[in-house]
Amino acid sequence: MFPLYDENPTKLLPVSTFAVITACTGVWVFLQGAGTSEETFYSSMCSLGAIPADLTGSMSATERQGPCPIGGFSWATLFTSIFSHGSWFHLIGNMWFLWIFGNNIEDAMGHLRFLAFFVLTGLIAVLAHTFMWPDSSLPLVGASGAISGIMGAYFVLYPKARIRTLFVFGFFIRVIPIPAWVFLGIWTGMQFLGSYVEGLLPESGGVAYAAHIGGLCAGLVLIFLFRKAKPATAWI
C-alpha cells in the first residue's frame, strides 16, 4: 500500500514544505555524503543522530555496544536527527509522504506555524523513541516522526479526502482512491503492529515505530493549537 497523491487542493504555495524537503535533501547530500562514502555516512549518523543512551545517560563506556563512540551527546542532535536520513530510499520515501500530506497541513496552518509544528512533533517523536528504548546505542535519524505528526493532523482536518493509493498483492496491482481516514487508519495499525513485533524481537528491524506513534499522537493533539482560526475547508 503506497500513496500516489491526494485529491485535496490547496490555496497557499507550500513554501515551507519545499523548504523542509530542501533542508533534508541538503543534509543528506552535503553533510552525509549521499551515502557514497561509508566513513562519512557513519560519522554523520553518529554526529547528527539522536542516541537514546546518550540522552538518558543510561549506559557507560564499557556497556556501550554500537557504531558510535560514547560521549558524543549534544542537545543539537534532537534537531539534526529530524533532518538526517539513513539511505536514499529512506529520504525519498519520507519526502514523498511529506509532499502528499504536508502541503494541505501548511495550507491549514500557514507557513511559520507549519515549520514550528513540524519541528515540535519531530522532537516529541524522538523523545517517544527514547522513552521506549532508553538503553539503545543506535542513532535515530529521519523525518518520519515529524511526518507522522503531519499525518495525524491530516486525519483530523481531512478525514474524507481521497488518497489515490497503489495496492500490490501478488499479481493484483491496482490504484484505488480511498478516504484518508481509511488509509491513515491502516497505516496507524501497521505502526502499532510493528511496535508490538519490535518489542518481542528487538533486533527484527531498524524502523523506529515508537517515534512514528509518538509523532502521530502529537499531531492529533497539537493540530487544534496550530491550525488557523478558520481552517481550510475539509475537502470531500
N, C-alpha and C positions, 0 to 999 in steps of 0.2 A: 504494500500500500504506500503510494508516493504521491504527494500533492503536486499538480502541474501548475495550476493557477486558480484564483478565486473569482467569482462573478460578483465583485463588490467594488464599485467605482469609488474614486477618491476625488476630493476637491483641491487639496493642497499638493504642491510639488514636494515629494518626500525627501527633502534635502538632508535631514538628519539620518534617515535610513541609508541614504547614499554615503553619508559621512562615516557611519559605523562600518559599512561594508568596505569602504576605502581604508579605514584605520586597521581593520582586521587583516585585510589583504596586504597592507603595507608592513605590518608587524611580521607576518608570515614570510614575506619575500625579503625584506631588508634586515630584520633582526633575527629571524630564524633560518635564513638562508634557503627558504623554499624547499627544505629537505634535501638539498643537493650535497651537503656535507654532514656526515654523521657527527663530527666533533662540534660543529656549530649548532646543529639541531639539538643534541643532548645538553649542551651547555645552555642553550636558550630555554629548554624545558625546565632546567634546574633554577635558572635565574629569574624567569618570568612566571613560572607556575607556582600555584599555592600548594604547599606541602602541609597536610593536616598535622603531622607530628611536630613540625616546627611551630605551627600556630598554637598548639596546645602545650608544647614543651613536655610531651609525654614519653619521649624516647631519648636515651642517652647515646653518645657516640658509639659505644660498644654494642648497643642493641640495634642500631640502625642497619637495615638491610634494604638497599635500594640504590638507584643510579645516582643519587645526588648526595654530596657531602653535607654533613651536619654543620650548623652554624651559619647557613646562608639565608636565614629568615629576614624578611623585610616586609613591613606593612604594605609597601607598594605592590607586592605580589597579589594582594587581594584584588587590585585593579588590573594589573598587567595580565593576570591569568585569564581574565574575561576576553581579552583581545588576542590571545595566543591560541595556536591550534597544533594538532599532532600530525596532520598529513593534509595533502591536497584534498583528499576525499572528505576529511573532517571539515575543512574550511568551506568547500563548495556546498556541502550538504547543509551546514549551518546558515550560510549566506542565502541559500535558496529559500529556506524556511523563513528567514528574516525578511526577505523581499516579499514573499507571499502575504505574510501576516503583519509585518511591521508598517507598511505604508498606510493601512487603514487605521492602525492604532495611533500613528503620528497624526493622521487626519483628525482623530477624535481628541487629541491632547494638545497639539501644537508642537513646534519643533523643539523648544528647550525642555518642555515638560517630558517629551518623549525621551530625550537623551538622559535626563535625570532618572526617569523610570527604568530605562534600560540598565543603567549602572547600578541602581539600587536593587533591582531584582537579581542582577548578576551577583552582587555582594551577598545577598541573602542565600542564593544558591550555593555559593562557596561555603558559607557558614553551615548550611544544612548538611553538605557533604562532610565537612569537618566534624560536625556533631555525630554523624553516623559512623565515621571511620576515624576517630581521633588519633589512632596509632599508625595510620598509613604514612609511609615514607615516599609514596609515589606522587609526583607533581600533578596537580589538577589544572588542566587548560581547556579553553573552549568557551564560546559564547552561548552554548546551548542552554545553560541555566537561565540567562537573561532572556533568550528567545522563548523559553518555556513560560516565563512571566508574560511575554507579549501574547503568547497563545492563550494563556489564562484570561487576559484582558479581552482578547478576541471572542472567547467563549461567552463572556458576559455581554459584550456590546452587539455582537453579530451572530447570534446562535443559528439564525436561519439562512445566512449567506451560504451559497452553494460553492463547494470546493470541487473542482474538476480533479479527480483522483485516478491515478493509474493503478489498477489491480492486476497482479500477476500471480496466478496459482496454477503451476504446471503449464498446460497448453492454453489455459484460459487467460487471455490478455484483453482487458477492456479499460476504457476511460469512462468513468461513471461520475456524474455530478451528485454529490451527497451533501446534506446540510452540515454546517460547521460543527454543530453540537454532536453529530454522529462521528465525524472524523476525529474531533478532539476528544470525544469520549473513548473511542477505540485507542487513540494514542495514549491517553492517560492510563487506561487499563494495562497497556503494554509496559508503561513505566513502573507501575506497581508490581506487575508480574516479574519484570526484570529485577527489581529491587529485592523481591522475595527469593528469587533464584540466587542472586548475588549473596544474600545472607546465608543461604545454605552452602553455596560454593563460592567463597570469596575470590578465588582465582579463576572464575569462569569467564571473565572478560574485562575490558577496560572502559566500559560505559559507566559514567557517574550518574546512576539513576536517582540517587538521593538529591543531587544537585538539580536534576530536572524537576523532581517533585517539589523541592523547596522553592524553586523559581516559579513553578506553576501556581502554588498556593499563594505566594507573594503577589503574583499578578492578579489573581482572583479577588484579592482584598484591596490592593493598592489602586486598582483602576478607579475605584469610587472617589479617591482623593486626587487623582491626576487628570481625570477626564475634564473636558471643558464644562462650564455651567450648562451649556446647551450642546450636548454631544451630537456628533454626526448621526444622521438617520441610520438605524439598523436596517440595512438593505435586505430585502427578501428575494 
